[in-house]
């Protein structure tokens, strides 16, 4: 019995020596190793070229990872809470032996430091080769890779351009139809975007009001103690330039941001000297999922902009970026990446953009010509079972883009005009913010598919390795959530996926597009259903008609007044009905209808036209915000009614 105990003790002693060889001596012979984790070739090269005692920054990835497919929740907030708690539990239950090992190494100076990570079950540490070899023998360790340096922030090409009048949208915003979304009332309100970059100049007037603020909106892993207020490098304010395209306002004479009412948070992934490490990016991505460190508070952004690369082309095999992006996607956070500025040849894509979890954006000019430096595909990164896929996903304007620069003060030039895919990615980030302000429950795949499927096809027909699916059109993406009906139809009550836009939008678009030779008729559908007017209608244009399909000839509205009716400039007849009125012109005159029991017997509401095509300015249609129109006959036999 005692011999067995002694033998067991000897085995444990030998095992302990194998687990803690922090004396800078070579690891035990290969014959004693029963398990060997994958040491990435890049790390192995570094180890071979340095003394055994030299400390090396590494990323230790564990085998046991949370199965994201099993994470559920009744809504986005609950799903994120369950996801964060599941990831943390996985790390806390599987990492302690490794944490203890590394803590022991700190006491012998074999380990400099370590940081547990839960976004993926991993540990960031700086340790010598003996520790690295010991870790490689641990059965819970899957891979050990180098904590590699990232290239410096992409150098943007400075250009010059005209400065339009105040509040005029910059041309690049018009190209992707952002102002059309603003006209619908969708400007990014209630959406938060995150920017992982060099930082942000929070003092800039075009950006300061949209900063979410608080202790959960700025992450700086470089400065110890960490800075508490966002800032950017005056010598190269890359993050400030990127954010201006996402949500910059119009203090400089033009509107420069795609979603000017979105909120922003930011993580500083570049040190003040422009350097960056993979470990800091991983920490920033983890912070994005839970900025305040409390899973019970849903403070994660809905989209994160990444105008950076981890390499200068090809697949970054040192880091499988999908492992860090997939938790964000599961949480409903869309990771948008710039494609890289390594074109124009084929196979010039850069990571993480060329990984399947990233939504990669190439660059065009405002005339839909490819920006020469925009990276091209195909790519095989992160998709071992697929030979290749096209790259990028889409393109957006990225040439000669006016955006925010470091704020110097009133009377100075606080803007710059620059080019690069770093500017094309934030167009997509802003477009996603616009779509989410219209449809808050859209998933990552719905957003990416909508932008891809409605993009303007450029270059070779179909998806290709220069333009991807094409140049984004956020208005078309918005319309794609309709039921395939005309873009001029009114929207159903409780707008959600499957509607066709608002009547306000219909008239706004018609006024823009209609001409004397191309008049536009906005027709209500024949099928029944509740429809919502979300805001006051604009005035009808010269060549626009709103048609409910029941009368021809002189436009008229037959209104049976109920308890919710009011009138402005109209006299009710003795039968409490308004009959045979021509409706058109300016919305300051006409009907304001709210409440219940307001029935229309006919909805032919249009613009009276004569031979000279003059506008009829007698009265105008004015539906108050919150009114609802039910198409189809009521039980009383009336036609369409407001309620």
PyMOL commands that set and color helices and strands:
alter all, ss='L'
color gray80, all
select helices_A, chain A and resi 2-19+30-32+41-48+68-70+76-94+96-107+129-137+171-175+178-183+208-210+238-247+278-289+322-330+421-438+444-453+474-479+503-513
alter helices_A, ss='H'
color red, helices_A
select strands_A, chain A and resi 38-39+56-62+111-117+122-127+141-146+157-158+168-169+192-197+218-220+254-255+263-268+303-306+334-338+359-364+394-397+401-404+415-419+491-492+520-523+529-532+544-547+558-560+565-568+577-578+590-593+598-602+621-622+628-631+640-642
alter strands_A, ss='S'
color yellow, strands_A
deselect
rebuild
show_as cartoon
